[in-house]
Amino acid sequence: MEIHDDVPASFPRDTMPSVVSGDQPNLCAVLLDGIYVTGQTDTARFERWLICGDLANELVPIVRKEGAAYPQHSNDRTLDRICSFVARKAGISLDELT
């Protein structure tokens, strides 16, 4: 079993290749086992999954505090507010946060 096998199938995969601007647009690619690969590699996806897991653990007390401060809000509303804020500040996509 490889490390990236631990990533749940529901965790999003970034399928959009990166593009570098300039006079001639260039695609970003990674040389992997002698083949150029565009888009997200399994290793990069695993790293994103770890980052999101760490972030989720850090957010638990914040979400609990937010929920206690606004008991009139539903859990979904509280999570949506936190997710929107984090997505703007942390460079994490809403799909990853979900």
HUPE-V445001 format. One record per run of one state. SS is the DSSP state (A for helix, B for strand, O for the rest). FROM is the first residue (numbers start at 1). TO is the last residue. Records with the same first field share a line. If there is no record, write none. Layout:
# HUPE-V445001
SS: FROM-TO, FROM-TO
This chain:
# HUPE-V445001
O: 1-2, 7-18, 21-25, 28-29, 33-34, 38-41, 70-74, 91-93, 98-98
A: 3-6, 42-69, 75-90, 94-97
B: 19-20, 26-27, 30-32, 35-37
